[in-house]
């Protein structure tokens, strides 16, 4: 009976442990190198046993000229002999790297995964298998360690990420090449793998051999360590995702390991997937610790972290600009203020009518008053002769109440309202005079008169 090779054992272990092949269709990224050829060979046998559809895709990056064409032709020939459907995509990666101002390796990776995703969308393929192995994992960990990576970086390459699976993640490069030799399977060699100008190749050819002299089972040891670190990181990420608070005191109460993850998660959500580096996370942590109202720091992608209303919020820089000015004439009954997402309802004081009661129930009772804004003011109908309007605030706005003239900008700042909210809060005016600002007293000039014949009106401010 033929002995099962270490590659087949480790391949089966990864497949079983992570349920990698519980799918109806699978795409293999095929470069023609030893790793991807071994992966395709193993998956070809699994496809027969399990009954899933198997496809291969080769990306010619347009980097190595004739050698790249050789690799492409090899993949075409191999898939034809193994009766596997192959798609070939040719991409001018050097041009894309120059246009996007990214490194050649990063641009090639991005193009490769974009090609995989497009194929899967067009053909309805469920999963993608890549040939990352234990040696790649080792190099990744060392690379991240040299750059000062956090726990996620030191956990290495995940065996599964979304719809991407890596069945060779426990197999070393030397085990894979020996497996191909034993099975008399050809593959091609990428000449750039010897170029130590690339950081990963320097690690592979200079650093790893020195470490292997200390520990001959280096890949196995690192794989075990990576699995333990991945488990720790997954738990911490789970705790961070379950945290839903946002008040500064709640954030300050978090352990540093959780707080950093909460910050990164919320930035990632706000920026549609961008990652925040450690130096920026530390800056946000310091912002939270200081807790100074309206303080802010700039972050990548034109985003700012801001302390508002005793909370940490993220804002686009253009969102912090003043909103467009507005002016709306007011009448008795319901007045919609779309810029503020609010309603101003006006009626005669002490007037009982079903419409008024309906509006008060709809907004006043059922809606939370989140910024502690006063929602009602009584003003003299006689003095203003009913000429009311609502507008956005202006530079230099001021009005008099309690026998003192006060700057509106200062009043709103002292109230600690969010910056964007201050720009939309309606200023109720009569002509050029401010009558009332929700949250503050009525102007002295428009207070109800102390005589029986004086009519009064009620102004209700209600957030929708």
N, C-alpha and C positions, 0 to 999 in steps of 0.2 A: 504494500500500500504506500502510495506516494505521500511523503511528509508535507504537511501544510507549511508554506513559507511564512516567515515573520510578517511580510507585507500583507499576505492574505488574512492572517490572524488580526493584525492591527486594523486593516481595512474593515473586516467584519465587526470588530469591537466598536469602531466609530459609527458604523452604519446602524448597529443595534442600539448603542447607547443613546444616539440622538435621533433615531427613527428617520434617517436621512432619505430612505427610498420608499416611503409611504406616499407614493405619487403615481400618477398615470403617465407622466411624460417628463423627460429630463434632457437638458441641454448641457453638453460638455464643452468647456473652453479648451480648444486644442491648439497648442503652439507648435507641436511636433517634437518638443523636448521630451526628455525621459519621463518626467513627472506626469505630464498630460497624456502621453502615450500609455503609460501604465494605468492611469486612471480610466482611460477609455477602454482598455483591454478588460479590466476588472468589471466595469459597468456593463460591458457587452455581455459578459456571462450572466450578470445579475438580471439584465433585461430579459434574457431568455427564461430564467427561472421565475421571475416575478411578473413578467408580462407587461412591463411599462415600455412606452415608446422612447427610443434613444436618438438624439440628434447631436451633431457636432458643429462647432462654428470656429473658423480660423480667421484671425484679424492680421492682415498684413499692414504693419504700421508705417511702411514707407521709409524706414530708417536705415536698413543695412543693404540696400541695393540688391545685387545678385544673390546674396546669401538669404535675404528675405524671400526672394522668388523661389529659391531652392526649398525653403521651409514650406512655402505654400504648395508647391508641387508634391512634396513628400506627403503632406496631409491629404491632398486629393487622392494620391495613389493608395495610401493606407486605408482611408475610409471606403474606397472602391473595393479593395480586397476584403475588407471586413463587412461589406454590405451595410454601411452606416451612412445615412444622409448627411452630407456636409454642405455648409454654406460658407462662402469666403467673402470677407469684407475688406476692401482696400481703403485705407485712410491716410491722408498726408499729415501725420502727427507733428513733424517739425514745423509745418506751417501753422497748425492749430496752436502749438505751444508758443510760437512767436506772437500770434495774434492775441492770445489770452494771457500772455506774460507769465506762463507757468513753466516749471521744469519739464524736461523731456519725459522723464519717468512718470511724473504725475499726469501729464497730458495723455500719455499712452494708456495708463490705467483707466482714466476717465473715459476715453474713447472706447476702450475694450468693454467696459461694463455697460456703457450706453448701447453698444452693439448687441450685447447679450440681452439687455432689457427690451430693445426694439424687436428682436427676433421672437422673444417669448410673448410679447403682446400680439404680434402679427399671427403667430402660430398657435397661441393658446397653450404654451408650454408652462408647466407648473413650477419647475425648479431648475436651478443652474448649479452645476458641479464644477468647482475649480480645483486645481491640483496643488494647492498649498500643502506643504508637508511639515514634519517636525523640525527639519533643518531651517526652513523658512521661518517657522515660529521662533526658533532660537535666535536667529539673526534679527528678527523684529524686536524681540525683548531686549537684546543687547543694544540695538539702535535706539530704542526708546529710553533705556537706562542711561545711555551716554548723553541724551538730550535732556534728561531730567524729567522723564515721564511719570505720571501719577499711576495709581493702582490699575486703572483701565489699560494704560499702555504696557504695564509690566505683566498684564494677564495674557498678552500675546494675541494671536489671531484666533478669533472665535471659530469653533467647529461649525456653527450655524449662525447665519446673519440674515434674517428675513427669509427670502426664498433661495438663498445661496447656501450650499452645503459643501463641506471639504472632507471627503472620505479618507484622504491620505494624511490627515493632520497628525496622526501618531507614528507615521513612517518616516525614517530618516532618508536623506538623499542617497546615501551609500546603499541602503537596503533596497531602494527602488531600482537603482541601476543594476544591482546584482540580480534582482528578480527578473528584469528584462533580459539580462545575459543568459540566465538559466532557461528562460522560455524562448530564446533565440528571436527576440523582437527588436527590430531596428528603431532608432530614433535619431534626431538631428541635434547638433550642438551649437548653441548660440555663442559666437566668438566674443561678444561683449561681456559674457560672464567672467572672462579673465581680466577685464580691464579694472584695475584697482583704483582708478580715478572715481569710480562709483562707490559710494560709501558702503553699500551692502556687500559689494564684492570685496572691499577691503576687510570688512568684518569676517566674511566667509573664508578668505584665503590667508589672512594674517592673524586674526584674533581667535577664531574658533579652534584652529589647530593647537594653539597654545593652551587653551582651556581643556581641550580633549586630552592633552598630555597629563592633566591633573585628574580628569574624570573621563575615562573611555566611553561611558554610557551617557554622554552629555545631553543628547537630545531627549532620551527617556527621562532623565532627571528634570530637565527644564519643562517637559510636557506635564509631569506630575505637579511641579510647582505652579505652572500656569493654570492648571485645573483648580488648584486650591485657591489661587488668587482670583480666578474668575468667579468662584462660588462666593468669596467674600465681597467682591465688587457687586455681584448681582443682588446680594442681600442689602447692601448699603444703598444701591440704586432703588430698590423696592421701597425702603423706608423713606427715601427722599421723594419718590413719586407719590407716596401716600400722604405726605404733608400738604395741607391745603391752606394753612394760615398765611397771613401777610402782614400783620401788625409788627412793628419793630420789636416789641418785647417778645413776641412769639419767635421771631427770627433769631434774636439774641440768645434765646434759651436753647437753641439747637446745638448739638455737638458740631464741632468744626468740620468733621468728615461728612456730615449730613448737610450743613449749611452750604458748603461749596457746591455740592451736587444740586441742591435746590436752586441756587443762583444759575448754574450752568443750564439746568433743565428749563427754567423760565426764560432765560435769554434765547435758548434754542427754539422754544415755541414761538417767542415773539419775532425772531429773525427768520423764521421759516427754515430752520435746520442749520444755521451757522453755529460754529463752535466757539466758545469763549476760552481764551488761554488763561493759564494760572495767574499771570501777573494782573490780569483784569479782574479775575475772581477775587484776588486779595484786595484790590481797590474797592470793589463793591462791599466786601466784608467790612472794610474800614469806614465806608460811608454809612453802613447800617449801625456800626458801633457808635459813631459820632452822633447820628440821628438828628442832625441840624435841619430844621424845617426848610424846605425848598432848595436844599443843597443838591448838587448833581455832579456827575463825572461823565466824561465822554467815553464811549465804547466803540468797537469796530462796527462798520456798516452803518454809520451815521445814526447810531442809537445812543441814548443817554439813560443812565440810571438816576432816578430822581426820588428824593424823599418828599412825599406829599401826604398830608393828612395822616401823619404817623404811620405811613406805609411805604414800602419800596415798590416803585413802578418803573417800567421801561417805556420810553417814548422815542419816537422818531424825531429827529431834530426839527423837521418841518412841522411836526405836530405841536411844537412848543410856541410857534408863532401865533400872533393874535389872529382870531377868526375874522372872517369878512364882516364888516359893520352892517347892521340892519336897523330899520325903522318901520314900526307897524302901528297904524292908528287903531285905537281901542274903542270898543262900543259896549253897550250893555249886553250881558250874556257871555257866551264862550268866545275867547280869542286864543287862537293857536299860535305859539311861538316856535316854529320848526327848528330854528337855530339852537334853541335851548332844550328842545324836546319837552316843552312844558305848556301848560294852559293857564291863562289868566281869565278868571271868571269875575264879572262885575255885576252887582245888583244893588238895589236900594237897601240900606241897613235895616235889619229886622223884618225884611220882606219875606214872607213865606210863600214859596211856590214850588211846584213839583220838579221843575227843571233844575232849580238851585239845589234842592235836596239830592237829586240824582247825581249831579256832578260832585257834590261833597262826598257822597258815598263812594263814587267811582274812584276818585283820586285821593281825597283826604284820609279816608279810613283804610282803604285797601292798599295804599302805597306807603312804603317806608320813607320817612323824611331823613335820608341818609346824611345830609350835611347840616341838620338841625336848623333849617331855614324856616323863619316865620312864614306862615302861609296866608295870613290875613292882616289887612290894614283897614282902619276906618278913617275916611277923609271927608272934608267938608264939600258938599255938592255946590253950595252957594258960592264959595270963593273961586272955584275953578270954572264954574259954569259948564261943566262937563266937556272938557277938551283934553282928552287923555291919549297918550301914546306910550309905546314901549320901544326902547332902543338899546343897542349895545353901549358899553361905557366908552368914554372918550378921555384922551389925555387932559388932565387939568380939572376933571369933574370934581365938584364939591357941593355940599348942601348943609343946611343948618338945622340942627335939632338939639334939644336940651340947652338952648341958648348958646351953642357953640357951632362954628363952621368947621366942617371936617372934610378932608380929602378922601374921595371914594377909593382911590388906589390903596391908601393906608388902611382904611377900614376893612377891605377885602383881604389884605395881607394878614391883618391881626386876627381875622376870622379863620385863617389857615385853610382857606378853600383851595382845591387843586387849581393849578395855573390855567388849564384849559377851561375850567368851569367859570373862572372870573370873567373870561372874555365873552361868554354867552349869557350870563345872568342878566335879565332885563332890568333896565333902569326905567321906572315909571315917571313920565314927565307930563307937565301941562305947559304948553308953549316951550319956552327956554328954561323953565324951572323944574328941578327934580322934586317930585311929590313923595316918592317912596322907593326904597330898594328892599326887596325881600330879604328878611333876616335882620333888618335894622328899623329904627323908629320912623314914623311919618315926619316929614319936614314940619318945622314949627309953623311955617306959613300956611299949611293946609290942614292943621288940626281942626277937629270939629268945634263949632262955636257953642258956647254955653247959653243957648236960648232955645226956647221951645219950638220956634218956627224954623230953626236951622235944619236943613235936610242933610243927611249923611249917606254915603255909599260905602259898600264893602268891596274890597278888592282881594280876591283869593288867588294865590300863586300855588300851582300844583304841578309837580313833575309827573310826566306821563309814565 
